[in-house]
Amino acid sequence: MKTLGVVIENTFTTPKTDFKNFYRIPDYLQYVVDINKYGLDLSGITTLTFEVKACHAVKIVMSNSDEGDSSKPMYNIFICGGQNRRSGFQRRNDDSLTPDTEFNVAYDTLDLCSCDEYRPFWVSATNGDLMIGKGLIVGFNVIAEWTDPYPFMVRSIGLFTNQQIIGEWKVQMEV
């Protein structure tokens, strides 16, 4: 029998922000709520479970930098994009903002988010296999997946809501 650690829940609020294009802003990480800065060591973490209350435009940014350096590789995992119609993955290799350093894949996922109630999700980035799922059990109810042929180690995780959307988050972490 495996002994599980204690799970703590941290709450975060992502503020209203004008539209920020992941591929057009060199210092993109300045806009995310870096949850590493709240006493959580997320270096090497591969999964995140959370509940979020937001109308749409929910983003989890996983970076290879532990210091907010936007020139390092990063993933922008988006849920409820396109006015709550699409979810998927974006990757950029650096801050050069050239098309050959970008990758994007999206899936139709209608009405996953809610303005009025928390909705549970999980994201995973293990050895380049990226997944998004509904609920709080990692590996179940997968709604989007992609394999990155050039994976990197995740050193920090940030939360972001785009397009003037306030996000209220409950993030679960096993310690």
Secondary structure as UniProt FT lines:
FT   STRAND          7..14
FT   TURN            22..24
FT   TURN            26..27
FT   HELIX           28..31
FT   STRAND          33..34
FT   HELIX           35..38
FT   TURN            43..44
FT   STRAND          47..53
FT   STRAND          58..63
FT   TURN            70..71
FT   STRAND          74..80
FT   HELIX           81..84
FT   STRAND          86..92
FT   HELIX           99..101
FT   STRAND          102..108
FT   TURN            110..111
FT   STRAND          119..126
FT   TURN            127..128
FT   STRAND          129..134
FT   TURN            138..139
FT   STRAND          142..147
FT   STRAND          156..161
FT   TURN            163..164
FT   STRAND          167..174
//
